[in-house]
Amino acid sequence: MQYPRISASHRELEVLYLLAHENTTKEIASQLNLSMETIKSHRKNLMRKWNVKNVAGLVRRGFELGQLEVGKSV
């Protein structure tokens, strides 16, 4: 199934990449020097934009949209 490209900010894609690599919200916040609430906001924004219900859905949709690839870094 083809999904339309729905824009995501560079920061949202960084968060997605780190989530896909099994980082916790706390770890991502530390790595990006942001608050945990900011990370949660980026995650929720992506979930809304991509119409998914959880992190597993985000990662799946990231692959479907070509935003994530095996072995590719942000």
Residue pairs with C-beta under 8 A, 6 or more apart in sequence:
1 64
3 61
3 64
3 65
5 65
6 49
6 50
6 65
7 49
8 16
8 46
8 49
8 50
8 67
9 42
11 32
11 42
12 42
12 45
12 46
13 67
13 74
14 32
14 74
15 28
15 32
15 39
15 42
15 43
15 46
16 46
16 58
16 59
16 62
16 67
16 68
17 68
17 73
17 74
18 27
18 28
18 31
18 32
19 28
19 43
19 55
19 58
19 59
20 59
20 62
20 68
23 31
25 36
25 39
25 40
25 43
26 36
28 34
28 39
29 35
29 36
29 38
29 39
32 39
43 55
43 58
46 52
46 58
47 53
47 54
47 57
47 58
50 57
50 58
50 61
50 65
52 58
52 60
52 61
59 68
62 68
63 69
